[in-house]
C-alpha cells in the first residue's frame, strides 16, 4: 500500500459491509452522501426515502442511491428485521444508464424483483467484494523460474475474518484438543499436511473450513469455538448464500471494510458491477406486466417473446426448437409459435436460423476457425447446410465472405 492509497478523498472511498438490523435502526443523511450507495436486501424489509421517493425494499430488491440527495432509510414498519448487503462507491460511466429505467426519483433507483435464481450469485458477489476490500498482494511472490519460495509451504493463507499479522506460533483459538495449540504445533502441521493444507494454520480464523477440518481430525468435532459442528453448519445454511461457517460469520459482521489500495478498489468495483449488470438485466421493468419475466432490454411487446429472443441471441448454436423455446416461456408449442410469429413477423425457427448465420458471420470475421468449425459452433448440422444457408443470407459463400472482410479491414488500416 502506498501513501497515495491512504489519501483517497471521502467521496471516492469504497466501503462494503453487511447489516442485520432490527426495528429501531435508522440512518438519516440530510445533506446526502458524497458517494453512491447500493443495498441488496436478503431478508426482512427496509423503508427507503430519497429525492421525494418513498418505497419498501424486500428480499430480491436492489436499491441504488446517488450522491447529493437527502437520505433516510430504516427497518420498514411491521418488519422484524432488515438484513442487507451494502456498498459505498463511485459509479463507472456506464452504470447510470443501466439504472435509468429503474429510477423512482432523481438519483433514487429501485431494481425490484431480481429473479430468485440470481439471489445466490448476488450474495456471492457481495461476499467477494468484502474479501477483496481487504485484498493485498502476496508478500512473497513465486520466483520467476516457477519454484516455490522458501517458507511458502509454512505460511498459512490469510482467510476472511483472520487477524492481520498473525504468524507462526499464533494461537489457533478453537476448543477441544486444539485449544491452546499454536500454529506451529507439529500435530497441527502434520494433520494439516495430511488434509492437503499448504502449511500450518497461522492466520486462519476460527470459522475457516480448514480449521474445522483440522479440528475434526484432532478429535475436535466442534470446529469454531463454543459451537458444535451441527449447530455451526445449520447456522451457515440459514444465512442466504452462506455456504461455510466462515461465510456465515462474514454475514454476521456489521462493520464495513474500506478498500485500502487501488487494486482492492478495482476488485470491489468489479463485484459491484457484476451485481448491477445481473440485477438490471434480469429484474422487472416498472412498466412490465406480470405475464412473464422482463428481458431487461427495454423493448415493448410480449415479455415471453422477448425472453425467447434473448435465449436465441445468447446461445444461437444451442439445439433450439419450437418445443424447447415454448417450454422456456411456459407456453404450449402451438401457442408459442402463434404468439412469436404475430409479434415478430417471422416463425421461431426462422429467427433461430438468422441468429445462427449472424453468429457465424462474426466468427468468420474475428477468428481463424475453419468453415466446418464455424458451422458446428453456430449450430448447423453440416458444413454443406451451413454454406447453403449462409449464401442465401449474404449472397456469397463463407470463405468468400471472410476474404472480402479481411481485404476491407486491410484497406481501412
C-alpha positions in Angstrom: 0.0 0.0 0.0 1.4 3.4 -0.9 0.8 6.9 0.5 -1.5 7.6 -2.4 -3.7 4.7 -1.4 -4.1 6.3 2.0 -5.2 9.7 0.7 -8.4 8.9 -1.2 -11.0 11.6 -0.9 -14.0 10.7 1.1 -16.3 10.8 -2.0 -14.1 8.2 -3.6 -13.9 5.8 -0.7 -15.2 2.3 -1.4 -16.7 0.6 1.6 -18.5 -2.8 1.8 -20.5 -4.2 4.7 -23.4 -6.4 5.8 -26.1 -5.4 8.3 -28.8 -7.5 10.0 -30.9 -4.8 11.8 -34.0 -4.9 14.0 -36.7 -2.3 14.4 -35.3 1.0 15.6 -32.4 1.0 13.1 -32.5 4.3 11.2 -30.0 6.2 9.0 -30.5 9.9 8.1 -28.3 12.0 5.9 -29.9 15.4 5.4 -27.1 16.5 3.1 -26.9 13.2 1.3 -23.8 11.1 0.9 -20.7 12.1 -1.0 -20.7 8.6 -2.6 -23.3 6.4 -4.2 -24.9 3.6 -2.1 -26.2 0.2 -3.2 -28.2 -2.0 -0.8 -29.2 -5.6 -1.6 -32.0 -7.0 0.7 -31.7 -10.6 1.7 -34.5 -10.8 4.3 -37.0 -8.6 6.0 -37.7 -5.2 4.6 -36.4 -1.6 4.6 -38.2 1.7 4.1 -36.1 4.0 1.8 -36.7 7.7 1.2 -34.7 9.9 -1.1 -35.4 12.7 -3.6 -39.1 12.7 -2.8 -39.5 8.9 -3.4 -40.5 6.5 -0.7 -40.7 2.7 -1.1 -40.2 -0.6 0.7 -37.3 -2.9 -0.3 -37.8 -6.6 0.3 -35.9 -9.7 -0.5 -34.7 -9.7 -4.1 -34.8 -5.9 -4.3 -31.7 -3.8 -5.1 -31.7 -0.1 -4.1 -29.2 2.3 -5.6 -29.0 5.8 -4.2 -26.9 8.5 -5.9 -24.8 11.1 -4.1 -26.0 14.5 -3.1 -29.7 13.9 -2.2 -31.0 13.7 1.3 -31.3 10.1 2.5 -33.5 8.4 5.1 -33.7 4.6 5.4 -34.8 2.3 8.2 -36.3 -1.1 9.0 -39.7 -1.0 7.5 -42.7 -0.6 9.8 -44.0 -4.0 10.8 -40.9 -5.8 9.7 -39.0 -7.9 12.2 -35.6 -7.2 10.6 -33.7 -5.9 7.6 -30.8 -8.0 6.5 -28.9 -6.5 3.6 -25.5 -6.1 1.9 -24.4 -2.5 1.2 -21.5 -0.7 -0.5 -20.5 2.9 -1.0 -18.8 3.6 -4.3 -18.5 6.0 -7.3 -20.1 4.6 -10.4 -18.3 3.8 -13.6 -19.6 5.9 -16.6 -21.9 3.2 -18.0 -23.7 2.4 -14.7 -26.2 5.3 -14.5 -27.5 4.3 -17.9 -28.2 0.8 -16.8 -30.1 2.1 -13.7 -32.1 4.8 -15.5 -35.1 2.6 -16.3 -35.5 1.9 -12.6 -35.4 5.5 -11.3 -38.1 6.4 -8.7 -36.8 9.9 -8.3 -33.7 11.9 -9.2 -30.8 9.7 -8.0 -33.0 7.1 -6.4 -33.4 3.7 -8.1 -35.3 0.5 -7.1 -34.4 -2.6 -9.1 -37.3 -4.7 -7.9 -37.9 -8.4 -8.4 -34.5 -9.8 -9.2 -35.2 -13.4 -10.2 -34.6 -15.8 -7.3 -32.3 -17.9 -9.4 -29.8 -15.0 -9.2 -30.0 -14.3 -5.5 -27.2 -16.6 -4.5 -25.0 -15.2 -7.2 -25.5 -11.6 -6.0 -24.8 -12.8 -2.4 -21.5 -14.4 -3.6 -20.6 -11.1 -5.4 -21.0 -9.1 -2.2 -19.1 -11.7 -0.2 -16.3 -11.5 -2.7 -16.4 -7.7 -2.5 -16.0 -7.8 1.2 -13.0 -10.1 0.9 -11.5 -8.1 -1.9 -11.8 -4.8 0.1 -9.1 -6.3 2.3 -7.0 -7.8 -0.5 -3.2 -7.4 -0.5 -0.7 -8.9 -3.0 1.2 -11.9 -1.7 4.1 -11.0 0.5 6.5 -13.5 -1.1 5.6 -13.9 -4.8 6.7 -17.0 -6.7 10.1 -17.0 -8.3 10.5 -16.3 -12.0 11.6 -19.9 -12.5 8.3 -21.1 -11.1 9.8 -22.7 -8.0 8.2 -22.2 -4.6 9.9 -19.6 -2.4 11.5 -20.7 0.8 9.0 -21.0 3.6 6.0 -20.7 1.3 4.6 -24.0 2.5 4.8 -22.8 6.1 2.9 -19.6 5.6 -0.8 -20.2 6.2 -3.1 -18.4 3.8 -4.9 -15.3 5.1 -8.5 -16.1 5.3 -11.5 -13.8 5.6 -12.0 -12.8 9.2 -8.5 -13.6 10.2 -6.4 -11.4 12.4 -3.9 -9.3 10.4 -0.4 -10.1 11.2 -0.9 -13.5 12.8 2.1 -15.6 12.2 3.7 -18.9 13.2 3.1 -19.6 16.9 -0.2 -17.6 17.0 -2.9 -19.4 19.0 -5.5 -21.1 16.8 -8.3 -20.3 19.2 -10.5 -23.3 18.9 -12.0 -25.6 21.5 -11.3 -29.2 22.2 -7.9 -30.8 21.6 -6.9 -27.8 19.5 -7.4 -25.4 22.4 -4.1 -23.8 23.3 -2.2 -25.3 20.3 -0.1 -22.8 18.3 0.0 -22.6 14.6 3.5 -24.1 14.7 2.5 -27.1 16.7 3.8 -30.3 15.0 0.5 -32.1 15.5 -1.4 -29.3 13.7 1.2 -29.2 10.9 1.1 -33.0 10.4 -2.7 -33.0 10.3 -2.8 -30.0 8.0 -0.4 -31.8 5.6 -2.5 -34.9 5.7 -5.6 -32.9 4.8 -3.8 -31.2 1.9 -3.3 -27.9 3.6 -0.3 -25.9 2.3 1.0 -25.1 5.8 0.1 -24.6 9.4 -2.9 -22.6 10.3 -1.2 -19.3 11.0 -3.6 -16.5 10.2 -6.7 -18.7 9.8 -9.9 -17.7 11.6 -11.8 -20.0 13.8 -14.6 -20.2 11.3 -12.4 -21.2 8.4 -13.3 -24.6 6.9 -9.7 -25.7 7.0 -9.6 -25.1 10.8 -12.8 -27.1 11.2 -11.3 -30.0 9.2 -8.0 -29.9 11.2 -10.0 -29.7 14.5 -12.1 -32.7 13.5 -9.0 -34.7 12.7 -7.6 -33.9 16.1 -10.8 -35.0 17.8 -12.5 -31.6 18.0 -15.7 -32.0 16.0 -16.9 -28.6 17.2 -14.6 -26.6 15.0 -15.3 -23.0 15.8 -15.0 -22.1 19.5 -18.1 -22.6 21.6 -20.2 -24.2 18.8 -20.8 -27.8 17.7 -20.3 -28.8 14.1 -24.0 -29.5 13.6 -25.1 -26.2 15.0 -22.5 -24.3 13.1 -23.4 -25.9 9.8 -27.1 -25.3 10.5 -26.5 -21.6 11.2 -24.4 -21.3 8.0 -27.3 -22.7 6.0 -29.8 -20.3 7.4 -27.9 -17.3 6.1 -28.8 -16.8 2.5 -25.9 -17.9 0.4 -23.5 -18.5 3.3 -22.1 -21.9 2.4 -19.5 -22.4 5.1 -19.1 -21.4 8.7 -16.5 -18.8 7.7 -19.0 -17.2 5.3 -21.7 -17.3 7.9 -19.5 -15.3 10.2 -18.8 -12.9 7.4 -22.6 -12.2 7.0 -22.9 -11.5 10.7 -20.2 -8.9 10.6 -21.9 -5.4 10.8 -18.7 -3.5 10.2 -17.7 -2.1 6.8 -14.4 -2.9 5.1 -12.7 0.0 3.4 -10.9 -0.8 0.1 -7.5 0.4 1.1 -5.5 0.1 -2.1 -6.1 1.0 -5.8 -6.1 -2.7 -6.6 -8.6 -3.5 -3.9 -10.9 -0.7 -5.1 -10.9 -2.0 -8.6 -11.7 -5.6 -7.4 -14.6 -4.3 -5.3 -15.9 -2.2 -8.2 -15.8 -5.3 -10.4 -18.0 -7.2 -7.9 -20.4 -4.2 -7.7 -20.5 -4.1 -11.5 -21.5 -7.8 -11.6 -24.3 -7.1 -9.2 -25.6 -4.2 -11.2 -25.4 -6.0 -14.6 -27.2 -9.1 -13.3 -29.9 -7.1 -11.5 -30.7 -4.5 -14.2 -30.6 -7.1 -17.0 -33.0 -9.5 -15.3 -35.3 -7.6 -13.0 -38.8 -6.5 -14.0 -39.0 -3.1 -15.6 -41.5 -0.8 -13.8 -43.8 -0.9 -16.9 -43.6 -4.7 -17.4 -46.7 -6.7 -16.7 -46.9 -10.0 -14.8 -47.2 -12.3 -17.8 -43.5 -13.1 -17.7 -40.1 -12.1 -16.7 -38.7 -9.0 -18.4 -35.7 -9.3 -20.6 -34.0 -6.1 -19.4 -33.7 -4.8 -22.9 -36.3 -2.1 -22.6 -38.2 -3.3 -25.7 -42.0 -3.4 -25.9 -44.1 -6.4 -26.8 -44.9 -9.6 -25.1 -42.2 -10.4 -22.4 -42.4 -14.1 -23.3 -41.4 -13.4 -26.9 -38.6 -11.1 -25.7 -37.4 -13.9 -23.4 -37.3 -16.3 -26.3 -35.4 -13.8 -28.5 -33.0 -13.3 -25.6 -32.4 -17.1 -25.3 -31.7 -17.4 -29.0 -29.4 -14.4 -29.1 -27.5 -15.6 -26.0 -26.7 -19.0 -27.4 -27.6 -19.3 -31.2 -25.7 -22.5 -31.5 -27.8 -24.4 -29.0 -30.3 -27.0 -30.2 -33.3 -24.7 -30.1 -36.7 -25.9 -31.3 -40.2 -24.6 -31.1 -40.8 -27.1 -28.3 -37.7 -26.1 -26.2 -38.4 -22.4 -26.6 -42.0 -22.9 -25.7 -41.0 -24.7 -22.5 -38.7 -21.9 -21.6 -41.5 -19.4 -21.5 -44.2 -21.8 -20.1 -46.4 -22.0 -23.2 -47.6 -24.8 -25.4 -45.6 -25.1 -28.7 -48.7 -24.1 -30.8 -49.5 -21.1 -28.6 -45.8 -20.0 -28.6 -45.4 -20.3 -32.3 -48.5 -18.3 -33.0 -47.6 -15.6 -30.4 -44.0 -15.4 -31.7 -45.0 -15.0 -35.3 -47.6 -12.4 -34.6 -45.1 -10.4 -32.5 -42.1 -10.6 -34.8 -43.5 -11.3 -38.2 -41.5 -14.5 -38.6 -41.8 -18.0 -37.2 -39.5 -19.0 -34.3 -37.1 -21.3 -36.3 -36.5 -18.6 -38.9 -35.4 -16.3 -36.1 -33.1 -19.1 -34.9 -31.6 -19.6 -38.4 -31.0 -15.9 -38.8 -29.3 -15.7 -35.4 -27.0 -18.6 -36.2 -26.0 -17.1 -39.6 -25.2 -13.7 -37.9 -23.2 -15.6 -35.2 -21.3 -17.5 -37.9 -20.5 -14.2 -39.8 -19.0 -12.8 -36.6 -16.8 -15.9 -36.1 -15.6 -15.7 -39.8 -14.7 -12.0 -39.2 -13.0 -12.3 -35.9 -11.4 -15.8 -35.8 -9.3 -18.2 -37.8 -11.7 -21.1 -37.3 -12.3 -23.1 -40.5 -15.7 -23.3 -42.1 -16.5 -26.7 -40.5 -15.7 -25.4 -37.0 -17.8 -22.2 -37.6 -20.7 -24.4 -38.8 -20.6 -26.6 -35.7 -20.2 -23.6 -33.3 -23.2 -21.9 -34.9 -25.5 -24.9 -34.6 -25.6 -26.1 -38.2 -25.7 -29.9 -38.8 -23.1 -29.9 -41.5 -20.7 -27.5 -43.4 -22.8 -28.0 -46.6 -26.0 -27.0 -44.9 -24.2 -24.0 -43.3 -22.7 -22.9 -46.6 -26.0 -23.0 -48.4 -27.8 -21.1 -45.6 -25.0 -18.5 -45.4 -25.0 -17.9 -49.2 -28.8 -17.4 -49.2 -28.4 -14.7 -46.5 -25.2 -12.9 -47.6 -25.1 -13.7 -51.3 -21.6 -15.2 -51.1 -20.2 -18.5 -49.5 -18.5 -18.3 -46.1 -14.9 -18.3 -47.4 -15.6 -15.5 -49.9 -17.3 -13.5 -47.1 -14.2 -13.9 -44.9 -11.8 -12.9 -47.7 -13.8 -9.8 -48.6 -14.0 -8.7 -45.0 -10.3 -9.2 -44.5 -9.5 -7.2 -47.6 -11.8 -4.4 -46.4 -10.0 -4.4 -43.0 -6.6 -4.1 -44.6 -7.7 -1.3 -46.8 -9.2 0.6 -43.9 -6.0 0.2 -41.9 
